[in-house]
Amino acid sequence: MYQVVPGGAGGTITDVIPKQKLSKDTRPLVGAGVIGLVLVIAAVTAWCYYIASLRKAELLKTELLDLNKDGYIIRNQGGSIVFRMDFRSGTLDLDSCTKEGEILSCVRTTDRKLIFFIETVRPKDTVQCYRVRWEEVVPDIPVEHAMTYKFAHWYGGAVSAVQHWPISISGQQAPKPFVTSDIYSNRDEFGGILESYWISSNATAIKINNSVPFHLGWNDTEKTMYFQARYNDSSFKPNPGEMPCAELSYRVCVGSDVTSIHKYMVRRYFNKPNKVPAEVMFRHPSWSTWALHKTDIDQEKLLKYAANIRKYNFNCSQIELDDGYSRRYGDFEFDPVKFPNASAMFHKLKSDDFMVSLWIHPFVNHDSENFHTCVERGLFVREPTGQLSALVRWWNGIGGILDFTNPETRDWFASQLRSLRSRFGVSSFKFEAGEANYLPWKFKTLESIRDPSIFTRRYTEMASLYNDRAEARSGYQSQNISCFFRPIDRDSVWGYELGLKSVIPAVLTISILGYQFILPDMIGGNAYVNRTYGNRGLPDRELYIRWLELSAFMPSMQFSIPPWEYGDDVVEIARKYTALHESLVAPRVLELASEVLSTGDPIIRPVWWIATGDETAYKIDSQFLIGDDLMVAPVLEPGKQERDIYLPAGHWRSYKGERFDIKEPLHLTDYPVDLDEIAYFLWV
């Protein structure tokens, strides 16, 4: 039971306590101690995890933005959610995320590497912005984010065949290339004037970077818009020598109200026009031959048209000689049969003080005398190998499409226009088409373009030399081209699909996109067969009058179906409104036009521009403002001689002389508006 352990020199004896079994009384105390120790360890571990989670939570917040593995939300200063974006192309590995200063970055999803960051930028006290970038490092993987639009009303993007204000999304659409298209021929596509910019009623704006191979889709059930970047199965292509690695980059900005955040975005991201077009184009209407004569125009009809303008005592900024004056598309010559003495015709028009603009386009048909020249000199867009000119089909046949990225093409095209101008005294040109959908799906241009809509930009640049009076129907990053931009042809119908009701939403949309010198197409529409409400091949008389009244309050007016086709009473109404346009509207428009050069602010403004806190104002699509002090409320329904009108708080005087001094918005129900009237109100 005892063990003697020998000691060192001198010897020492040490007693060792013997091992004993625990008694039954001491076992519970030991068990409790073990459990206590485990609990202490668990508490310490939990505390460590808690501290780590707090640090991770701080890491995944930046200013008013909260990031999670599936997306992020942005709140306003009041704490309300104003923006939500979900990641559809991957789930972030949050353990790969770090934060340095104002940049929160991640380097992995749950299954692959990537480059992702959100940078906080505070450019102004009232504006908070976030730069977002998701870049794939493996080729041909698309990037897709889904923006929830249920929190607010949204505006911008592109003109469309069925135009609403605010944007009205229906159905489901897989992401497709966000490029300029001819929506008259392809009504489900995006329109000829577009920018990757949207703004909402809760003062949030998003601008997609121009470098993105941007595709847009939507789902009205989920209330989401899909923002996708990809090169695979797309008309977008990477720059030469680059791998097709998709990058979705954009900026989201939040402000105090929708008007102020839009002002900030326009000043920061949009080009500004470098001059104001000719004053006469704002004051006096132009007169086109298209809706009246289509391609069946000739010398005699043109001279008669001009003579009637004078006969009925109308002013004229210029006559627009539209499609049908050349023998073949791509010729820059007058058809000698239809115009046997073009020089004499132009001399006569000039002596009668008429300026003449000509319709032109970027196509040269295969039967044109210029086709062979363009092929030999390499002036056309080519097929992908670059060896052969590409043939394209457009609404007037088959031919080549001029490559405006090629300096030699631009010089040749410009020389043809100069020749027409010097030989006949042509005042300007109507630049038709230019949409990217007329390019082949796979194509090659001399200057490589990753975004097909850059072709639209290059085409509109050809209008720069004629921008005092020029007109274009397509635009992309073209706000600095100081010509008149025209939403595509309207049908002679009442509704939202390219009809009268679509005019205000279309004009407001392109205004928000930075295009302020607007020609809202021909009064009464184009009078196409089977797309016209009315008899005798003319638009319905009531429709024509209501269209005329609305056009009088636009930046510029354009007739084609002449008022004398309807009789003396309509001629008198037309004189009344062209005079009102000249005396009331044009001076205001010209004053605002000069401000556009520095601010980019709209000339034609939505009602919410001066009523940012009113939910009703965000949904109004049948009223608009010219500047801040002229409210216009046309009648847009058949058979109506009254309408409901919304007046924001303030001091207003109606066109009838009534005074409205109101501290709260006022709804005028069934306000009477006769057929020869349009309701408008001036800020007193």
SVG drawing of the C-alpha trace seen along z (x, -y; Angstrom):
<svg xmlns="http://www.w3.org/2000/svg" viewBox="-69 -86 94 88">
<polyline fill="none" stroke="black" stroke-width="0.4" points="0.0,0.0 2.9,-2.2 5.9,-2.7 9.4,-3.9 11.1,-6.1 14.9,-6.4 16.2,-9.9 19.4,-11.4 22.6,-11.8 21.7,-11.8 18.5,-10.0 14.9,-11.3 11.6,-9.5 8.5,-10.9 4.9,-9.8 2.6,-9.3 -1.2,-9.7 -2.9,-6.6 -5.6,-6.6 -9.0,-6.1 -12.4,-5.5 -14.9,-8.4 -17.7,-7.9 -21.3,-8.0 -21.7,-11.3 -19.0,-13.1 -20.0,-12.0 -22.9,-14.6 -20.6,-17.4 -18.1,-16.4 -20.8,-16.0 -22.1,-19.4 -18.7,-20.8 -18.2,-19.2 -21.6,-20.5 -20.7,-24.0 -17.5,-23.9 -19.2,-22.8 -21.7,-25.6 -19.0,-28.2 -17.2,-27.0 -20.5,-27.1 -21.2,-30.6 -17.8,-31.8 -18.2,-30.2 -21.6,-31.7 -20.3,-35.1 -17.4,-34.8 -19.9,-33.8 -22.1,-36.7 -19.3,-39.2 -18.3,-37.7 -21.8,-38.0 -22.0,-41.6 -18.8,-42.3 -20.1,-40.5 -23.4,-42.4 -21.4,-45.7 -19.3,-44.4 -22.5,-43.7 -23.9,-47.1 -22.6,-50.2 -24.5,-53.5 -28.2,-52.7 -27.5,-49.5 -27.8,-46.0 -26.1,-43.2 -26.9,-39.5 -25.9,-36.4 -28.9,-36.7 -28.9,-40.5 -29.3,-43.8 -31.7,-46.4 -31.4,-50.2 -33.3,-52.3 -34.0,-56.0 -33.1,-58.4 -36.5,-57.5 -35.7,-53.8 -38.1,-52.7 -37.0,-50.3 -36.8,-52.1 -34.8,-49.7 -34.2,-45.9 -32.0,-43.9 -31.7,-40.1 -28.8,-38.1 -30.0,-35.5 -26.7,-34.4 -25.1,-33.2 -25.1,-33.2 -22.4,-35.2 -20.0,-33.5 -20.2,-36.0 -17.1,-34.6 -15.2,-35.9 -16.4,-39.5 -14.3,-42.3 -14.8,-46.0 -12.2,-48.7 -13.3,-52.2 -16.4,-52.7 -15.9,-49.6 -17.5,-46.3 -16.1,-43.5 -16.5,-39.7 -14.3,-37.3 -16.5,-34.1 -19.9,-32.8 -20.7,-29.4 -19.3,-27.6 -16.8,-29.9 -14.6,-33.0 -15.8,-36.4 -15.1,-40.1 -17.9,-41.9 -18.0,-45.2 -20.3,-47.9 -18.8,-51.3 -20.6,-54.0 -20.4,-57.5 -21.9,-60.6 -21.7,-63.3 -24.1,-65.7 -25.7,-66.0 -29.1,-65.1 -27.8,-62.3 -26.5,-58.8 -25.0,-56.6 -23.8,-53.1 -21.5,-51.8 -22.2,-48.1 -20.1,-45.7 -20.4,-42.0 -17.8,-40.6 -17.4,-36.9 -13.9,-35.6 -15.0,-32.6 -16.1,-33.2 -19.7,-32.9 -21.3,-32.9 -24.1,-35.5 -24.6,-37.9 -28.2,-38.6 -29.7,-40.8 -33.5,-41.2 -34.8,-44.6 -38.1,-44.7 -40.3,-47.5 -43.3,-47.1 -42.1,-49.8 -42.7,-52.7 -43.7,-53.9 -40.9,-53.8 -40.1,-55.9 -37.5,-55.8 -35.7,-53.1 -37.0,-53.3 -39.9,-54.4 -42.2,-51.5 -45.1,-50.6 -47.5,-50.6 -46.5,-53.6 -47.6,-54.2 -46.5,-56.7 -45.4,-55.4 -44.0,-52.2 -46.6,-49.4 -45.1,-45.9 -47.2,-42.9 -46.3,-39.3 -43.0,-37.6 -39.9,-38.3 -36.5,-36.5 -33.7,-39.0 -33.1,-40.2 -30.6,-42.7 -31.4,-46.3 -30.7,-47.8 -32.5,-50.3 -35.2,-48.8 -37.9,-49.9 -41.0,-49.4 -43.3,-50.2 -42.2,-47.0 -41.3,-45.0 -43.8,-46.1 -42.5,-43.9 -39.0,-45.3 -37.4,-48.3 -37.8,-51.6 -35.4,-53.7 -34.7,-56.1 -33.4,-54.4 -31.0,-54.8 -30.2,-52.3 -31.6,-54.7 -34.7,-54.5 -36.0,-56.7 -38.7,-56.0 -41.3,-57.9 -39.5,-57.1 -36.5,-59.2 -34.3,-56.2 -32.5,-56.1 -30.4,-53.4 -28.0,-53.9 -26.4,-50.9 -22.8,-51.6 -22.5,-52.0 -19.8,-49.3 -22.3,-46.6 -23.6,-44.0 -27.0,-44.8 -30.1,-42.6 -33.4,-43.4 -36.3,-41.1 -39.2,-41.2 -41.9,-39.2 -45.0,-41.0 -46.0,-38.2 -42.8,-38.6 -42.8,-42.4 -39.2,-42.3 -37.1,-43.6 -34.2,-41.4 -30.9,-43.2 -28.5,-40.8 -25.0,-41.0 -24.0,-38.4 -22.1,-37.8 -23.4,-34.3 -26.2,-34.1 -26.3,-37.9 -25.6,-40.7 -23.2,-42.2 -19.6,-41.2 -16.4,-41.8 -13.7,-44.1 -11.1,-42.6 -8.7,-40.4 -10.9,-40.3 -12.4,-37.1 -16.2,-37.1 -16.4,-37.5 -19.7,-39.3 -19.7,-42.3 -22.8,-43.9 -22.0,-47.4 -24.3,-50.2 -24.9,-53.0 -28.0,-53.4 -28.6,-56.8 -31.2,-57.8 -32.3,-61.4 -34.8,-63.5 -37.4,-63.6 -37.8,-62.4 -37.2,-65.8 -34.0,-66.5 -32.5,-63.1 -33.3,-63.2 -31.6,-66.6 -28.5,-65.1 -28.5,-62.1 -28.9,-64.1 -26.1,-66.5 -23.9,-63.6 -24.5,-61.0 -26.1,-62.5 -24.6,-64.4 -26.0,-67.9 -26.8,-69.5 -24.2,-72.0 -26.7,-74.5 -30.4,-75.3 -31.8,-74.5 -33.2,-77.3 -35.7,-79.4 -38.1,-79.3 -38.4,-75.5 -39.9,-76.2 -42.2,-79.0 -43.6,-77.8 -44.8,-74.3 -43.1,-72.1 -45.1,-70.4 -44.3,-66.9 -45.5,-65.2 -45.6,-61.8 -49.1,-61.2 -50.8,-63.0 -49.0,-61.5 -46.8,-58.6 -44.4,-57.6 -46.8,-58.9 -45.2,-62.3 -44.1,-64.3 -43.1,-67.8 -46.6,-69.0 -48.0,-67.7 -45.2,-69.2 -45.6,-72.7 -49.4,-72.5 -48.8,-71.5 -46.6,-74.6 -49.1,-76.8 -51.9,-75.7 -49.9,-76.5 -49.7,-80.1 -53.3,-80.1 -54.6,-79.2 -52.3,-81.7 -50.2,-79.3 -46.6,-79.9 -44.0,-77.3 -40.5,-76.6 -39.8,-74.1 -41.4,-71.6 -40.2,-68.0 -40.0,-66.1 -40.4,-62.5 -40.0,-59.1 -40.5,-58.7 -38.4,-61.4 -35.6,-59.1 -35.9,-56.3 -34.1,-53.7 -33.2,-53.6 -29.6,-54.6 -29.7,-57.1 -29.0,-60.7 -30.8,-61.9 -34.3,-63.0 -36.4,-60.6 -36.5,-62.4 -40.0,-61.1 -41.6,-62.3 -39.4,-65.5 -38.6,-66.4 -37.1,-69.8 -36.0,-69.6 -33.8,-72.7 -36.7,-74.8 -38.9,-73.4 -36.4,-74.3 -36.0,-77.8 -39.7,-78.3 -40.0,-77.1 -37.1,-79.4 -38.7,-82.4 -41.8,-81.7 -39.7,-81.6 -39.9,-77.8 -37.0,-75.9 -37.0,-72.2 -35.7,-69.2 -35.1,-65.8 -35.8,-62.3 -32.7,-60.1 -31.7,-56.7 -28.6,-54.5 -29.5,-51.9 -28.3,-51.4 -30.5,-48.9 -28.9,-46.3 -30.4,-47.9 -29.1,-51.4 -26.3,-52.8 -24.4,-53.4 -24.5,-49.8 -21.5,-48.6 -19.4,-51.7 -20.2,-51.0 -19.2,-47.3 -16.0,-48.1 -15.0,-50.8 -16.0,-48.7 -18.6,-51.2 -21.1,-48.7 -21.4,-46.8 -20.0,-43.4 -20.7,-39.8 -18.6,-38.4 -15.5,-37.4 -15.2,-40.9 -14.7,-39.6 -18.2,-40.3 -20.7,-43.1 -23.8,-42.0 -27.2,-42.3 -30.1,-43.4 -33.9,-43.5 -35.6,-46.7 -39.2,-48.0 -38.3,-49.2 -36.3,-46.2 -32.9,-44.5 -29.5,-46.2 -26.4,-47.1 -26.4,-49.3 -23.7,-51.9 -21.0,-51.5 -20.9,-54.8 -18.0,-53.7 -15.9,-53.9 -14.5,-57.5 -14.6,-56.8 -18.3,-56.0 -19.0,-59.1 -17.1,-61.2 -18.9,-59.6 -22.4,-60.0 -21.6,-63.6 -20.5,-64.4 -23.8,-63.2 -25.7,-65.4 -23.4,-68.4 -24.1,-67.8 -27.9,-67.9 -27.5,-71.1 -25.2,-72.9 -27.2,-71.8 -30.7,-72.5 -30.4,-74.5 -31.7,-71.8 -32.1,-73.2 -31.7,-70.0 -32.4,-66.3 -34.8,-64.0 -32.6,-61.1 -34.8,-58.0 -34.1,-54.6 -30.7,-54.1 -32.0,-51.4 -29.6,-48.6 -32.2,-45.9 -31.4,-46.5 -27.9,-45.3 -27.3,-41.6 -27.4,-39.5 -23.7,-38.8 -21.9,-41.6 -18.5,-43.4 -17.8,-47.1 -14.5,-48.8 -14.5,-50.2 -15.4,-47.3 -18.5,-48.1 -19.4,-45.9 -22.9,-47.5 -25.0,-47.4 -26.7,-50.7 -23.4,-52.5 -24.3,-52.2 -27.4,-54.4 -25.1,-56.9 -22.7,-57.0 -25.6,-57.5 -27.2,-60.4 -23.8,-62.1 -24.3,-62.6 -27.0,-65.1 -24.6,-67.4 -23.8,-69.5 -27.6,-70.1 -28.8,-70.3 -30.4,-73.7 -33.3,-72.0 -32.5,-68.2 -34.8,-65.5 -33.9,-62.0 -36.1,-59.2 -33.4,-57.2 -31.0,-58.1 -28.6,-56.4 -26.1,-58.5 -27.1,-61.2 -28.4,-64.0 -25.6,-66.3 -26.8,-66.0 -28.7,-69.3 -31.4,-68.2 -35.1,-67.4 -35.8,-63.9 -39.0,-62.3 -40.7,-59.2 -41.5,-56.8 -44.6,-57.1 -48.0,-57.2 -51.1,-55.5 -54.2,-57.6 -56.0,-56.0 -56.9,-57.1 -55.2,-54.5 -51.9,-53.8 -50.5,-51.6 -48.8,-54.3 -52.0,-56.4 -53.0,-59.8 -52.9,-58.6 -49.3,-57.4 -48.0,-60.9 -47.7,-62.4 -46.1,-59.2 -43.6,-59.0 -42.6,-62.6 -42.3,-62.5 -40.2,-59.3 -37.6,-60.7 -37.6,-63.9 -36.5,-62.0 -33.9,-60.3 -32.3,-63.6 -33.8,-64.4 -35.5,-67.8 -35.8,-69.1 -38.8,-67.0 -40.9,-66.7 -43.9,-64.5 -44.6,-63.2 -47.3,-64.4 -50.6,-65.8 -53.3,-63.2 -50.9,-60.4 -49.8,-58.7 -53.2,-57.7 -52.1,-54.2 -54.7,-51.8 -56.2,-49.6 -54.5,-51.7 -56.7,-54.8 -59.8,-55.7 -61.9,-57.5 -63.3,-57.5 -62.3,-58.8 -58.6,-57.8 -58.3,-60.6 -58.0,-60.4 -61.3,-61.0 -62.1,-64.7 -62.4,-64.8 -59.2,-62.8 -57.4,-65.2 -58.6,-68.3 -57.6,-66.9 -54.2,-65.9 -53.7,-69.4 -54.6,-71.0 -52.1,-68.7 -49.3,-69.4 -49.7,-73.1 -48.2,-72.7 -45.3,-70.6 -41.8,-72.1 -42.5,-71.9 -45.4,-71.2 -45.6,-69.2 -48.5,-68.9 -48.8,-66.4 -52.5,-65.8 -53.4,-69.5 -56.3,-71.1 -58.0,-72.2 -58.8,-68.6 -61.5,-68.9 -63.0,-72.2 -62.9,-75.9 -63.9,-75.3 -60.9,-73.0 -58.7,-75.5 -59.8,-78.2 -59.0,-75.9 -55.6,-75.2 -54.9,-78.9 -56.0,-79.5 -53.6,-76.9 -50.6,-77.7 -51.0,-81.3 -51.3,-80.2 -48.2,-78.0 -46.2,-81.0 -47.4,-83.5 -47.7,-81.4 -45.8,-78.2 -42.7,-79.0 -41.4,-81.8 -41.5,-79.6 -39.9,-76.6 -37.1,-78.8 -36.3,-80.1 -36.2,-76.6 -34.2,-75.4 -31.4,-77.7 -31.3,-76.3 -31.1,-72.7 -27.6,-73.4 -26.3,-73.5 -28.9,-71.6 -30.4,-69.0 -33.7,-69.5 -36.8,-68.6 -38.8,-71.2 -41.9,-69.0 -42.2,-67.9 -44.4,-65.4 -46.9,-66.7 -44.9,-65.2 -42.0,-67.6 -43.7,-70.2 -45.8,-67.8 -43.2,-65.3 -45.1,-64.4 -48.4,-63.5 -49.1,-59.9 -51.8,-61.0 -49.3,-63.1 -47.1,-60.0 -49.8,-58.3 -51.0,-61.1 -50.3,-60.4 -52.7,-62.8 -51.4,-66.1 -48.0,-67.7 -46.0,-70.9 -44.1,-73.2 -41.5,-74.4 -43.0,-74.8 -45.7,-77.3 -47.8,-76.1 -50.0,-73.1 -51.7,-71.4 -54.6,-69.0 -55.8,-67.9 -58.9,-65.8 -57.8,-62.4 -61.0,-60.5 -63.5,-60.3 -66.8,-61.9 -65.7,-63.8 -66.1,-67.5 -65.1,-67.4 -62.3,-65.8 -61.0,-65.4 -58.1,-67.7 -55.6,-67.6 -54.1,-70.9 -51.2,-70.9 -51.3,-73.3 -50.5,-76.9 -51.9,-79.9 -53.3,-79.1 -55.3,-80.9 -57.2,-78.9 -57.3,-79.7 -60.9,-80.9 -59.7,-83.4 -60.7,-81.4 -58.5,-81.8 -57.5,-78.8 -55.6,-79.7 -55.3,-76.4 -53.2,-75.1 -53.9,-71.5 -54.1,-69.7 -57.5,-70.2 -59.4,-67.7 -61.7,-69.4 -64.2,-66.7 -65.8,-66.8 -64.3,-70.2 -65.9,-71.4 -63.6,-71.5 -65.3,-72.2 -64.0,-70.5 -62.1,-73.6 -60.5,-74.0 -57.7,-72.6 -57.5,-73.1 -54.4,-74.9 -53.5,-76.7 -50.8,-79.4 -49.1,-79.8 -50.0,-83.2"/>
</svg>
